[in-house]
């Protein structure tokens, strides 16, 4: 059996016969019309009340019966396209049969009107079925009682009432079931589309998180490696001891970069992989180590952090750490010679505030451009995305007195995103799990 493509509707119930009917509606209606004509003609020449059942050939087949049978049966070919017109035509043929064949046994022209009424009920709405069905049932029953040669209470007249009423009810049931099946199919297709969209959204979010982590790790460590390598190259001949110390810093920074890259790439492993990394995400608890790396790289940093209090949610702790890391990396890359940075962490009952300032230093002949608040590189974009994920606010831009400022306020209220990010799992680098 060939599998269905995503979003492709499944096979309709009913199997091959119904599938053929749906594919060839006019061929089926033509066959049905022929069968109705034959049934009317056979019923016209049959005696239904024989001693041993119906007897055929006992009654004469008149030209009127043939014309009415062909007209009533032939109209059914168009029953799907013009249901109201076909019902009117078959009903008219039934009334004419009552008028023109008075005194002779009645031909079953009514069966064409029954089929037409069932078709109309199945292809229109319920209110139309009630109105047109009631009019047809009462009209044909009244015509049989008033125009027929039998008493008004004859069982044939009651049979007309029963058959037309059942035809309207059966058509309405078919319409209701078709609408129900269609609604179920549309709901399933909509659910499938929703699942696909949700999967694409989750993949996009995960790619964005991994991209942010890779940028933060690479930008930070490579900036330190670049500076220390420059120092080593500059003092290699005059002060070899200092060059060795700078190369040791390069080796340490590159090793840290490789470790964090390996841990970040580990996000792509399966959760049941025994080699998947399980280290905790970095946070403000290791902020001293981060600042120490910048200090050894030649960037004086003043750290103003309150004494340890209650533990922060994992996602908020990681976001604060990455903000400080990115801000200090930008100072190290873009600020002038001799720049100094200040990191302040403040916590109140409602929010955690992270502020990173620098004085700009002494600008050289061709200073590197500083990222401005409206645009900025991927670092500032990733910073804003992290803050927005926790419903915080971020302010970045040059200071009036010189230098640059990054100020972020992260709410401490527990949110769904924070809870989701704080759950243990393989998303150690981002503080988030799938």
C-alpha positions in Angstrom: 0.0 0.0 0.0 1.4 3.3 -1.0 1.9 5.7 2.0 0.2 9.0 1.9 2.2 12.2 1.7 1.9 14.6 4.7 -1.3 16.6 4.5 -2.7 14.3 1.8 -6.3 13.3 2.6 -6.9 9.6 3.3 -9.1 7.4 1.2 -12.8 7.9 1.6 -14.9 5.1 3.1 -16.9 2.9 0.8 -14.2 1.1 -1.2 -13.8 0.7 -5.0 -17.5 0.8 -6.0 -18.1 4.2 -4.4 -14.8 5.5 -5.7 -16.0 4.5 -9.2 -19.3 6.2 -8.7 -17.6 9.4 -7.5 -15.3 9.3 -10.5 -18.1 8.7 -13.1 -21.3 10.4 -11.7 -23.1 10.8 -15.0 -22.5 7.2 -16.0 -24.0 6.0 -12.7 -26.9 8.4 -13.0 -27.6 7.2 -16.5 -27.6 3.6 -15.4 -29.9 4.5 -12.5 -32.3 6.3 -14.9 -32.4 3.3 -17.1 -33.1 1.0 -14.2 -35.9 3.3 -13.0 -37.5 3.3 -16.5 -37.3 -0.5 -16.7 -38.8 -0.8 -13.2 -41.7 1.5 -14.0 -42.4 -0.4 -17.2 -42.2 -3.8 -15.5 -44.4 -2.6 -12.7 -46.9 -1.2 -15.2 -47.5 -4.7 -16.7 -47.4 -6.7 -13.5 -50.3 -7.8 -11.4 -49.1 -7.4 -7.7 -52.0 -9.3 -6.1 -51.8 -12.7 -7.8 -52.6 -15.9 -5.8 -48.9 -16.9 -5.9 -47.2 -13.5 -5.9 -46.9 -10.9 -8.7 -47.8 -12.0 -12.2 -46.3 -10.3 -15.3 -48.0 -9.6 -18.6 -51.5 -9.4 -17.0 -51.9 -5.7 -17.8 -51.6 -3.7 -21.0 -48.7 -1.3 -21.4 -50.0 2.0 -22.7 -48.2 4.7 -24.6 -48.9 7.2 -21.8 -47.1 4.9 -19.3 -44.1 4.6 -21.6 -43.9 8.4 -22.1 -44.2 9.1 -18.4 -41.7 6.4 -17.5 -39.1 7.7 -20.0 -39.7 11.3 -18.9 -39.5 10.6 -15.2 -36.6 8.2 -15.4 -34.7 10.3 -17.9 -34.9 13.4 -15.7 -32.8 11.5 -13.1 -29.7 11.8 -15.3 -29.5 15.5 -14.2 -30.4 14.9 -10.5 -27.0 16.0 -9.2 -26.8 19.2 -11.2 -30.4 20.4 -11.0 -31.9 18.6 -8.0 -34.9 21.0 -7.6 -35.8 21.0 -11.3 -35.6 17.2 -11.4 -37.8 16.9 -8.4 -40.4 19.2 -9.9 -40.3 17.2 -13.2 -40.7 13.8 -11.5 -43.4 15.1 -9.2 -45.3 16.4 -12.2 -45.0 13.1 -14.0 -46.4 11.4 -10.9 -49.4 13.7 -10.8 -50.0 13.2 -14.5 -49.9 9.5 -14.0 -52.7 9.9 -11.4 -54.7 12.0 -13.8 -54.3 10.2 -17.1 -54.5 6.6 -16.0 -57.7 6.8 -14.0 -59.5 3.5 -13.8 -56.5 1.4 -14.7 -53.9 -0.1 -12.3 -51.4 2.5 -11.2 -47.8 2.5 -12.7 -44.9 3.1 -10.2 -43.8 6.5 -11.6 -43.6 7.6 -8.0 -40.3 5.9 -7.5 -38.5 8.5 -9.7 -39.9 11.3 -7.4 -38.7 9.4 -4.3 -35.2 9.2 -5.8 -35.2 12.9 -6.8 -36.4 14.0 -3.3 -33.7 11.9 -1.6 -31.1 13.5 -3.9 -32.3 17.0 -3.1 -32.2 16.3 0.6 -28.6 14.9 0.4 -27.3 17.9 -1.6 -28.9 20.9 0.1 -29.2 22.1 3.6 -31.6 21.0 6.3 -33.9 23.9 6.1 -34.4 23.4 2.3 -35.0 19.7 2.9 -37.7 20.5 5.5 -39.5 23.0 3.3 -39.3 21.2 0.0 -39.7 17.8 1.5 -42.8 18.7 3.4 -44.3 20.3 0.3 -43.5 17.3 -1.8 -44.8 14.7 0.7 -48.1 16.6 1.3 -48.5 17.6 -2.3 -48.1 14.0 -3.7 -50.2 12.5 -0.9 -53.0 15.0 -1.4 -52.9 14.5 -5.2 -53.2 10.7 -4.8 -56.1 11.1 -2.4 -58.0 13.6 -4.5 -57.2 12.4 -8.0 -56.9 8.7 -7.6 -59.7 6.2 -8.3 -59.2 4.6 -4.8 -60.6 5.8 -1.5 -58.6 8.5 0.2 -57.6 6.1 3.0 -56.3 3.4 0.6 -53.0 1.8 1.6 -51.5 3.0 -1.7 -52.1 6.6 -0.7 -50.5 6.0 2.7 -47.6 4.3 0.9 -47.0 7.5 -1.1 -46.8 9.4 2.2 -44.4 6.9 3.8 -42.1 6.5 0.8 -41.7 10.2 0.2 -41.2 10.9 3.9 -38.5 8.2 4.2 -36.8 9.6 1.1 -36.4 13.0 2.7 -35.2 11.5 5.9 -32.7 9.3 4.2 -31.3 12.1 2.1 -30.9 14.3 5.2 -29.1 11.5 6.9 -26.7 11.1 4.0 -26.0 14.8 4.0 -25.3 14.8 7.7 -23.0 11.9 7.5 -21.1 13.4 4.5 -20.7 16.7 6.4 -19.5 14.8 9.5 -16.9 12.8 7.5 -15.7 16.0 5.8 -15.4 17.8 9.1 -13.4 14.9 10.6 -11.1 14.9 7.5 -10.5 18.6 7.6 -9.8 18.5 11.3 -7.2 15.8 10.7 -5.6 17.7 7.9 -5.6 20.9 10.0 -4.0 19.0 12.9 -1.3 17.6 10.6 -0.5 21.1 9.3 -0.4 22.4 12.8 2.0 19.6 13.8 4.3 20.4 10.8 4.2 24.1 11.5 5.0 23.5 15.2 7.9 21.2 14.2 9.3 23.8 11.9 8.9 26.5 14.6 10.8 24.3 17.1 13.5 23.6 14.7 13.9 27.3 13.9 14.0 28.2 17.6 16.6 25.5 18.3 18.8 26.6 15.4 18.6 30.2 16.7 19.6 29.1 20.2 22.6 27.1 18.9 23.6 30.0 16.6 23.6 32.4 19.6 25.6 30.0 21.7 28.2 29.4 18.9 28.5 33.2 18.4 29.0 33.9 22.1 31.5 31.2 22.5 33.5 31.9 19.4 33.4 35.7 19.6 34.6 35.7 23.3 37.4 33.2 23.1 38.7 34.1 19.6 38.9 37.8 20.7 41.0 36.8 23.6 43.2 34.5 21.5 43.6 37.3 18.9 44.8 39.8 21.5 47.2 37.4 23.3 48.6 36.2 20.0 49.2 39.9 19.1 51.0 40.5 22.4 53.1 37.4 22.0 54.2 38.4 18.5 55.0 41.9 19.7 57.2 41.0 22.6 58.6 37.7 21.3 62.1 39.1 20.7 62.4 41.7 23.5 60.5 39.9 26.4 60.3 36.2 25.8 58.9 35.5 29.3 55.9 37.7 28.6 55.5 36.1 25.2 55.4 32.7 26.8 52.8 33.9 29.3 50.7 35.3 26.4 51.0 32.0 24.5 49.9 30.2 27.6 46.8 32.4 27.7 46.2 31.6 24.1 46.4 27.9 24.8 44.0 28.2 27.7 41.5 30.3 25.8 41.6 28.0 22.8 41.1 25.0 25.0 38.1 26.6 26.7 36.7 27.5 23.3 37.1 23.9 22.1 35.4 22.6 25.3 32.5 25.0 24.9 32.1 24.3 21.2 32.1 20.5 21.9 29.5 21.0 24.6 27.4 23.2 22.3 27.6 20.8 19.4 26.5 18.1 21.8 23.1 19.7 21.7 22.6 18.0 18.4 23.1 14.5 19.9 20.2 12.3 20.9 19.0 12.5 24.5 19.8 8.8 25.0 23.4 9.1 23.7 25.8 8.2 26.6 28.4 10.6 25.1 26.0 13.6 25.3 27.5 16.3 27.6 25.8 16.9 30.9 27.8 19.8 32.3 25.7 22.6 33.9 25.2 25.9 32.0 27.5 28.7 32.9 26.0 31.4 35.1 26.8 34.3 37.4 28.5 31.8 39.8 31.5 31.6 37.4 31.5 35.3 36.5 34.8 35.8 38.3 36.5 33.3 35.9 35.0 35.2 32.9 36.2 38.6 34.2 39.7 37.1 35.1 40.1 36.0 31.5 39.5 39.6 30.2 41.8 41.0 32.9 44.6 38.7 31.8 44.0 39.8 28.2 44.7 43.4 29.2 41.1 44.8 29.9 40.7 46.2 33.4 37.3 45.2 34.7 35.6 46.4 37.9 33.1 43.9 39.1 30.2 45.0 41.4 28.2 41.9 42.2 26.0 41.6 45.4 26.6 38.8 47.8 25.1 35.4 46.9 21.4 35.3 47.6 18.7 32.9 46.4 19.5 30.9 43.3 18.4 32.3 40.0 16.3 30.4 37.5 18.6 28.5 35.1 17.5 30.5 32.0 17.9 33.9 33.7 21.3 33.0 35.2 22.6 31.9 31.8 21.2 35.0 30.1 22.9 37.3 32.5 26.2 35.5 32.1 26.0 35.7 28.3 25.1 39.4 28.4 28.2 40.2 30.4 30.3 37.9 28.2 29.1 39.6 25.0 29.3 43.1 26.4 32.9 42.6 27.6 33.9 41.0 24.3 32.6 44.1 22.5 34.5 46.4 24.8 37.7 44.3 24.2 37.2 44.3 20.4 35.9 47.9 19.8 37.0 50.1 22.6 40.1 52.2 22.3 43.5 51.6 23.9 43.4 51.7 27.7 39.7 51.3 28.0 38.2 50.2 31.4 35.0 48.3 31.9 32.6 48.1 34.8 30.1 45.3 35.4 27.3 45.9 37.9 24.8 43.2 38.9 21.8 44.5 41.0 18.9 42.4 42.2 15.6 43.6 43.8 12.3 41.9 44.5 11.1 42.2 40.9 14.1 42.0 38.5 17.8 41.4 38.0 19.6 44.3 36.4 22.9 43.8 34.5 24.9 46.9 33.5 28.2 46.9 31.6 29.9 50.2 31.0 33.2 51.2 29.4 34.9 54.6 29.2 35.9 54.3 25.5 39.7 54.5 26.3 42.0 56.4 24.1 40.9 56.3 20.5 43.6 55.5 18.0 44.0 56.9 14.5 41.6 54.4 13.0 39.4 53.0 15.9 37.1 50.1 15.3 33.5 51.1 14.8 31.3 50.6 17.8 28.0 48.7 17.4 25.1 51.2 17.8 21.8 50.6 19.4 19.5 50.6 16.3 21.6 47.9 14.4 24.6 46.2 15.7 26.1 42.9 14.9 24.9 39.4 15.6 26.0 39.8 19.3 23.6 42.6 20.1 20.9 40.9 18.1 21.4 37.6 20.0 21.5 39.6 23.3 18.1 41.2 22.5 16.7 37.8 21.5 17.7 36.3 24.9 16.3 39.2 26.8 13.0 39.2 24.8 12.6 35.4 25.5 12.5 36.2 29.2 10.3 39.3 28.7 13.0 41.7 29.8 14.2 45.0 28.4 17.6 45.8 26.9 19.2 49.3 26.4 22.4 49.6 24.4 24.2 52.6 23.0 27.0 55.1 23.4 27.3 57.1 26.6 27.2 60.9 26.6 30.6 61.0 28.4 32.2 58.5 26.0 32.2 54.8 25.8 29.4 52.4 25.5 26.6 51.1 27.8 24.7 47.9 28.0 21.8 47.8 30.5 19.5 44.8 30.7 16.6 44.3 33.1 15.3 40.7 33.5 12.1 40.1 35.5 12.3 37.5 38.3 8.7 36.4 38.0 8.5 32.8 37.0 7.2 32.5 33.5 6.4 29.5 31.3 9.6 30.0 29.3 11.7 30.2 32.4 10.2 27.0 33.9 10.7 25.2 30.6 14.3 26.4 30.3 15.1 25.5 33.9 14.1 21.8 33.6 17.1 19.5 33.4 17.9 18.1 30.0 20.4 18.0 27.3 20.0 21.8 26.5 22.7 22.6 29.0 24.3 25.4 27.0 21.1 27.3 26.5 19.4 26.4 29.7 16.5 25.2 27.6 15.2 21.7 26.7 13.1 20.4 23.9 
